[in-house]
């Protein structure tokens, strides 16, 4: 499986933290969950870290079964729509955004 992540390295603008959270939940998650081929969508919010820098306000994680599925999602209309809607989020955010694709292997936990 493959996981494509969008790292939001930075912070919500002071005083706009709740608005940032609501914007993601109400406007972006409904789009991200419609990406073709997506098997799982997770929005991660940093609660704590063992370093002060960098701070990640959010990490979007989308799981796909193959690299081909990622390419299909990246070429989809809903992805372009989400990019337009993301522009509104940037008014509430200070930092940069970058994407990474990970190959992921799952391992079962012991049952004993």
N, CA and C atoms as an extended XYZ file, in Angstrom:
336
Properties=species:S:1:pos:R:3:atomname:S:1:resname:S:1:resid:I:1 pbc="F F F"
N         0.844       -1.167        0.000 N   UNK     1
C         0.000        0.000        0.000 CA  UNK     1
C         0.888        1.229        0.000 C   UNK     1
N         0.305        2.348       -0.356 N   UNK     2
C         1.026        3.617       -0.410 CA  UNK     2
C         0.215        4.678        0.327 C   UNK     2
N         0.920        5.558        0.995 N   UNK     3
C         0.271        6.632        1.738 CA  UNK     3
C         0.861        7.951        1.258 C   UNK     3
N        -0.017        8.822        0.788 N   UNK     4
C         0.404       10.168        0.379 CA  UNK     4
C         0.029       11.126        1.495 C   UNK     4
N         1.025       11.874        1.951 N   UNK     5
C         0.831       12.812        3.056 CA  UNK     5
C         1.055       14.234        2.585 C   UNK     5
N         0.259       15.124        3.109 N   UNK     6
C         0.477       16.561        2.964 CA  UNK     6
C         0.848       17.077        4.345 C   UNK     6
N         2.060       17.598        4.474 N   UNK     7
C         2.560       18.121        5.738 CA  UNK     7
C         2.360       19.633        5.768 C   UNK     7
N         1.614       20.112        6.748 N   UNK     8
C         1.410       21.536        6.961 CA  UNK     8
C         2.396       21.959        8.046 C   UNK     8
N         3.596       22.354        7.616 N   UNK     9
C         4.665       22.735        8.532 CA  UNK     9
C         4.491       24.213        8.865 C   UNK     9
N         4.030       24.492       10.070 N   UNK    10
C         3.740       25.851       10.491 CA  UNK    10
C         2.621       25.832       11.513 C   UNK    10
N         1.866       26.922       11.565 N   UNK    11
C         0.803       27.034       12.570 CA  UNK    11
C        -0.402       27.774       11.996 C   UNK    11
N        -1.550       27.476       12.570 N   UNK    12
C        -2.714       28.314       12.291 CA  UNK    12
C        -2.397       29.709       12.813 C   UNK    12
N        -2.878       30.713       12.114 N   UNK    13
C        -2.634       32.082       12.570 CA  UNK    13
C        -3.237       32.269       13.958 C   UNK    13
N        -2.537       33.000       14.826 N   UNK    14
C        -3.059       33.219       16.184 CA  UNK    14
C        -4.485       33.763       16.145 C   UNK    14
N        -5.314       33.155       16.972 N   UNK    15
C        -6.716       33.555       17.034 CA  UNK    15
C        -7.605       32.875       16.008 C   UNK    15
N        -7.002       32.092       15.103 N   UNK    16
C        -7.769       31.428       14.042 CA  UNK    16
C        -7.705       29.899       14.136 C   UNK    16
N        -7.247       29.388       15.265 N   UNK    17
C        -7.079       27.938       15.410 CA  UNK    17
C        -8.404       27.189       15.238 C   UNK    17
N        -9.452       27.635       15.892 N   UNK    18
C       -10.752       26.957       15.785 CA  UNK    18
C       -11.318       27.091       14.378 C   UNK    18
N       -11.130       28.242       13.762 N   UNK    19
C       -11.604       28.448       12.393 CA  UNK    19
C       -10.858       27.538       11.418 C   UNK    19
N        -9.555       27.371       11.637 N   UNK    20
C        -8.739       26.467       10.824 CA  UNK    20
C        -9.298       25.041       10.927 C   UNK    20
N        -9.530       24.593       12.149 N   UNK    21
C       -10.043       23.242       12.381 CA  UNK    21
C       -11.399       23.044       11.712 C   UNK    21
N       -12.290       24.007       11.866 N   UNK    22
C       -13.632       23.907       11.274 CA  UNK    22
C       -13.561       23.923        9.757 C   UNK    22
N       -12.688       24.734        9.191 N   UNK    23
C       -12.541       24.808        7.736 CA  UNK    23
C       -12.100       23.453        7.180 C   UNK    23
N       -11.118       22.842        7.826 N   UNK    24
C       -10.650       21.526        7.386 CA  UNK    24
C       -11.791       20.517        7.467 C   UNK    24
N       -12.451       20.463        8.623 N   UNK    25
C       -13.517       19.470        8.855 CA  UNK    25
C       -14.700       19.661        7.915 C   UNK    25
N       -15.128       20.916        7.741 N   UNK    26
C       -16.369       21.174        7.021 CA  UNK    26
C       -16.202       21.328        5.512 C   UNK    26
N       -15.056       21.808        5.070 N   UNK    27
C       -14.891       22.100        3.644 CA  UNK    27
C       -13.914       21.175        2.929 C   UNK    27
N       -12.863       20.728        3.614 N   UNK    28
C       -11.844       19.933        2.921 CA  UNK    28
C       -12.023       18.430        3.091 C   UNK    28
N       -12.335       17.984        4.300 N   UNK    29
C       -12.513       16.533        4.500 CA  UNK    29
C       -13.567       15.959        3.547 C   UNK    29
N       -14.708       16.629        3.335 N   UNK    30
C       -15.678       16.066        2.380 CA  UNK    30
C       -15.106       15.896        0.959 C   UNK    30
N       -14.165       16.730        0.580 N   UNK    31
C       -13.520       16.580       -0.732 CA  UNK    31
C       -12.469       15.477       -0.696 C   UNK    31
N       -11.614       15.495        0.320 N   UNK    32
C       -10.545       14.505        0.398 CA  UNK    32
C       -11.089       13.078        0.444 C   UNK    32
N       -12.222       12.875        1.080 N   UNK    33
C       -12.791       11.526        1.168 CA  UNK    33
C       -13.414       11.075       -0.150 C   UNK    33
N       -13.489       11.958       -1.130 N   UNK    34
C       -14.000       11.607       -2.461 CA  UNK    34
C       -12.881       11.348       -3.471 C   UNK    34
N       -11.617       11.432       -3.064 N   UNK    35
C       -10.534       11.153       -4.006 CA  UNK    35
C       -10.688        9.726       -4.530 C   UNK    35
N       -10.693        9.551       -5.848 N   UNK    36
C       -10.839        8.197       -6.390 CA  UNK    36
C        -9.676        7.305       -5.946 C   UNK    36
N       -10.014        6.094       -5.545 N   UNK    37
C        -9.003        5.126       -5.145 CA  UNK    37
C        -8.575        5.223       -3.700 C   UNK    37
N        -8.952        6.289       -2.999 N   UNK    38
C        -8.572        6.435       -1.594 CA  UNK    38
C        -9.237        5.351       -0.760 C   UNK    38
N        -8.463        4.720        0.081 N   UNK    39
C        -8.984        3.675        0.963 CA  UNK    39
C        -9.183        4.172        2.395 C   UNK    39
N        -8.468        5.219        2.744 N   UNK    40
C        -8.573        5.771        4.094 CA  UNK    40
C        -8.040        7.204        4.065 C   UNK    40
N        -8.702        8.082        4.801 N   UNK    41
C        -8.258        9.472        4.943 CA  UNK    41
C        -8.137        9.756        6.433 C   UNK    41
N        -6.977       10.272        6.819 N   UNK    42
C        -6.755       10.663        8.210 CA  UNK    42
C        -6.229       12.083        8.243 C   UNK    42
N        -6.722       12.837        9.201 N   UNK    43
C        -6.212       14.172        9.461 CA  UNK    43
C        -5.543       14.110       10.830 C   UNK    43
N        -4.247       14.323       10.851 N   UNK    44
C        -3.465       14.268       12.082 CA  UNK    44
C        -3.191       15.691       12.553 C   UNK    44
N        -3.376       15.922       13.840 N   UNK    45
C        -3.109       17.236       14.437 CA  UNK    45
C        -2.072       17.048       15.534 C   UNK    45
N        -1.015       17.803       15.480 N   UNK    46
C         0.083       17.651       16.433 CA  UNK    46
C        -0.352       18.087       17.825 C   UNK    46
N        -0.208       17.189       18.783 N   UNK    47
C        -0.531       17.463       20.180 CA  UNK    47
C         0.723       17.788       20.980 C   UNK    47
N         1.803       17.090       20.654 N   UNK    48
C         3.067       17.332       21.334 CA  UNK    48
C         4.182       16.757       20.477 C   UNK    48
N         5.405       17.182       20.785 N   UNK    49
C         6.570       16.689       20.056 CA  UNK    49
C         7.793       16.788       20.964 C   UNK    49
N         8.816       16.024       20.654 N   UNK    50
C        10.032       16.093       21.456 CA  UNK    50
C        11.020       17.140       20.924 C   UNK    50
N        10.569       17.905       19.944 N   UNK    51
C        11.340       19.034       19.420 CA  UNK    51
C        10.390       20.231       19.312 C   UNK    51
N        10.933       21.430       19.383 N   UNK    52
C        10.085       22.613       19.252 CA  UNK    52
C         9.907       23.024       17.801 C   UNK    52
N        10.819       22.599       16.944 N   UNK    53
C        10.753       22.965       15.535 CA  UNK    53
C        11.179       21.765       14.702 C   UNK    53
N        10.450       21.381       13.696 N   UNK    54
C         9.283       22.065       13.151 CA  UNK    54
C         8.002       21.684       13.895 C   UNK    54
N         7.025       22.549       13.777 N   UNK    55
C         5.675       22.263       14.263 CA  UNK    55
C         4.830       21.921       13.035 C   UNK    55
N         4.047       20.855       13.128 N   UNK    56
C         3.129       20.479       12.052 CA  UNK    56
C         1.707       20.732       12.553 C   UNK    56
N         1.089       21.771       12.012 N   UNK    57
C        -0.294       22.073       12.396 CA  UNK    57
C        -1.207       20.919       12.013 C   UNK    57
N        -0.877       20.282       10.874 N   UNK    58
C        -1.722       19.200       10.394 CA  UNK    58
C        -0.912       18.345        9.422 C   UNK    58
N        -1.258       17.071        9.384 N   UNK    59
C        -0.774       16.168        8.352 CA  UNK    59
C        -1.993       15.449        7.791 C   UNK    59
N        -2.172       15.563        6.495 N   UNK    60
C        -3.229       14.811        5.808 CA  UNK    60
C        -2.597       13.523        5.309 C   UNK    60
N        -3.228       12.408        5.629 N   UNK    61
C        -2.728       11.094        5.220 CA  UNK    61
C        -3.825       10.388        4.428 C   UNK    61
N        -3.524       10.013        3.182 N   UNK    62
C        -4.494        9.292        2.351 CA  UNK    62
C        -3.848        7.993        1.896 C   UNK    62
N        -4.510        6.881        2.182 N   UNK    63
C        -3.985        5.560        1.821 CA  UNK    63
C        -4.563        5.116        0.481 C   UNK    63
N        -3.683        4.590       -0.356 N   UNK    64
C        -4.050        4.081       -1.679 CA  UNK    64
C        -3.477        2.675       -1.859 C   UNK    64
N        -4.113        1.863       -2.707 N   UNK    65
C        -3.620        0.502       -2.922 CA  UNK    65
C        -2.399        0.442       -3.846 C   UNK    65
N        -2.177        1.485       -4.648 N   UNK    66
C        -1.093        1.431       -5.639 CA  UNK    66
C        -0.653        2.834       -6.026 C   UNK    66
N         0.498        2.913       -6.676 N   UNK    67
C         0.968        4.201       -7.211 CA  UNK    67
C         0.028        4.685       -8.314 C   UNK    67
N        -0.519        3.745       -9.078 N   UNK    68
C        -1.458        4.102      -10.141 CA  UNK    68
C        -2.699        4.778       -9.568 C   UNK    68
N        -3.167        4.291       -8.419 N   UNK    69
C        -4.332        4.902       -7.773 CA  UNK    69
C        -4.022        6.329       -7.344 C   UNK    69
N        -2.801        6.576       -6.891 N   UNK    70
C        -2.402        7.938       -6.523 CA  UNK    70
C        -2.428        8.830       -7.751 C   UNK    70
N        -1.883        8.349       -8.846 N   UNK    71
C        -1.856        9.141      -10.081 CA  UNK    71
C        -3.268        9.471      -10.555 C   UNK    71
N        -4.178        8.506      -10.438 N   UNK    72
C        -5.571        8.742      -10.813 CA  UNK    72
C        -6.184        9.819       -9.918 C   UNK    72
N        -5.928        9.731       -8.607 N   UNK    73
C        -6.465       10.730       -7.680 CA  UNK    73
C        -5.905       12.114       -7.974 C   UNK    73
N        -4.619       12.194       -8.272 N   UNK    74
C        -3.987       13.492       -8.531 CA  UNK    74
C        -4.499       14.137       -9.814 C   UNK    74
N        -4.991       13.324      -10.733 N   UNK    75
C        -5.515       13.847      -12.002 CA  UNK    75
C        -7.019       14.096      -11.956 C   UNK    75
N        -7.645       13.815      -10.827 N   UNK    76
C        -9.114       13.876      -10.738 CA  UNK    76
C        -9.626       15.297      -10.556 C   UNK    76
N       -10.873       15.488      -10.961 N   UNK    77
C       -11.535       16.783      -10.787 CA  UNK    77
C       -11.644       17.165       -9.311 C   UNK    77
N       -11.918       16.195       -8.446 N   UNK    78
C       -12.091       16.500       -7.025 CA  UNK    78
C       -10.770       16.964       -6.418 C   UNK    78
N        -9.654       16.477       -6.900 N   UNK    79
C        -8.372       16.957       -6.399 CA  UNK    79
C        -8.174       18.426       -6.772 C   UNK    79
N        -8.509       18.788       -8.012 N   UNK    80
C        -8.373       20.189       -8.420 CA  UNK    80
C        -9.343       21.084       -7.651 C   UNK    80
N       -10.529       20.558       -7.364 N   UNK    81
C       -11.483       21.304       -6.550 CA  UNK    81
C       -10.926       21.519       -5.145 C   UNK    81
N       -10.319       20.487       -4.575 N   UNK    82
C        -9.764       20.614       -3.227 CA  UNK    82
C        -8.602       21.606       -3.192 C   UNK    82
N        -7.851       21.681       -4.254 N   UNK    83
C        -6.759       22.662       -4.305 CA  UNK    83
C        -7.313       24.084       -4.276 C   UNK    83
N        -8.414       24.309       -4.964 N   UNK    84
C        -9.040       25.640       -4.955 CA  UNK    84
C        -9.572       25.970       -3.562 C   UNK    84
N       -10.234       24.997       -2.927 N   UNK    85
C       -10.798       25.227       -1.601 CA  UNK    85
C        -9.676       25.424       -0.573 C   UNK    85
N        -8.546       24.761       -0.757 N   UNK    86
C        -7.410       24.905        0.149 CA  UNK    86
C        -6.898       26.343        0.177 C   UNK    86
N        -7.079       27.075       -0.892 N   UNK    87
C        -6.635       28.481       -0.914 CA  UNK    87
C        -7.275       29.272        0.217 C   UNK    87
N        -8.523       28.982        0.555 N   UNK    88
C        -9.179       29.655        1.669 CA  UNK    88
C        -8.558       29.305        3.008 C   UNK    88
N        -8.058       28.080        3.134 N   UNK    89
C        -7.393       27.662        4.368 CA  UNK    89
C        -6.095       28.440        4.572 C   UNK    89
N        -5.435       28.781        3.494 N   UNK    90
C        -4.150       29.478        3.589 CA  UNK    90
C        -4.293       30.856        4.219 C   UNK    90
N        -5.491       31.442        4.172 N   UNK    91
C        -5.725       32.718        4.847 CA  UNK    91
C        -5.666       32.563        6.366 C   UNK    91
N        -5.790       31.332        6.848 N   UNK    92
C        -5.812       31.047        8.283 CA  UNK    92
C        -4.516       30.416        8.768 C   UNK    92
N        -3.509       30.354        7.920 N   UNK    93
C        -2.327       29.521        8.157 CA  UNK    93
C        -1.047       30.280        7.846 C   UNK    93
N        -0.023       30.042        8.663 N   UNK    94
C         1.318       30.581        8.439 CA  UNK    94
C         2.288       29.415        8.352 C   UNK    94
N         2.849       29.186        7.189 N   UNK    95
C         3.797       28.092        7.029 CA  UNK    95
C         3.803       27.612        5.604 C   UNK    95
N         4.369       26.434        5.407 N   UNK    96
C         4.407       25.857        4.070 CA  UNK    96
C         3.754       24.481        4.092 C   UNK    96
N         3.558       23.949        2.905 N   UNK    97
C         2.924       22.630        2.734 CA  UNK    97
C         3.763       21.857        1.747 C   UNK    97
N         4.047       20.599        2.075 N   UNK    98
C         4.743       19.734        1.122 CA  UNK    98
C         4.144       18.340        1.195 C   UNK    98
N         4.349       17.579        0.126 N   UNK    99
C         3.758       16.244        0.001 CA  UNK    99
C         4.852       15.182       -0.084 C   UNK    99
N         4.539       14.025        0.477 N   UNK   100
C         5.436       12.876        0.440 CA  UNK   100
C         4.599       11.617        0.234 C   UNK   100
N         5.131       10.690       -0.551 N   UNK   101
C         4.482        9.391       -0.724 CA  UNK   101
C         5.343        8.342       -0.019 C   UNK   101
N         4.706        7.573        0.855 N   UNK   102
C         5.367        6.502        1.579 CA  UNK   102
C         4.847        5.160        1.085 C   UNK   102
N         5.721        4.189        0.977 N   UNK   103
C         5.298        2.790        0.818 CA  UNK   103
C         5.130        2.273        2.244 C   UNK   103
N         4.042        1.602        2.525 N   UNK   104
C         3.750        1.170        3.893 CA  UNK   104
C         3.532       -0.329        3.955 C   UNK   104
N         4.056       -0.924        4.992 N   UNK   105
C         3.851       -2.343        5.285 CA  UNK   105
C         3.165       -2.441        6.644 C   UNK   105
N         2.124       -3.236        6.736 N   UNK   106
C         1.430       -3.454        8.007 CA  UNK   106
C         1.940       -4.744        8.642 C   UNK   106
N         2.029       -4.731        9.970 N   UNK   107
C         2.455       -5.907       10.716 CA  UNK   107
C         1.449       -6.154       11.831 C   UNK   107
N         0.974       -7.381       11.921 N   UNK   108
C         0.010       -7.733       12.964 CA  UNK   108
C         0.695       -7.722       14.335 C   UNK   108
N        -0.044       -7.277       15.334 N   UNK   109
C         0.457       -7.316       16.695 CA  UNK   109
C         0.304       -8.728       17.249 C   UNK   109
N         1.176       -9.104       18.158 N   UNK   110
C         1.030      -10.454       18.752 CA  UNK   110
C        -0.282      -10.559       19.515 C   UNK   110
N        -0.865      -11.733       19.513 N   UNK   111
C        -2.145      -11.952       20.193 CA  UNK   111
C        -1.973      -12.408       21.620 C   UNK   111
N        -0.764      -12.671       22.063 N   UNK   112
C        -0.528      -13.150       23.446 CA  UNK   112
C        -0.005      -12.005       24.264 C   UNK   112
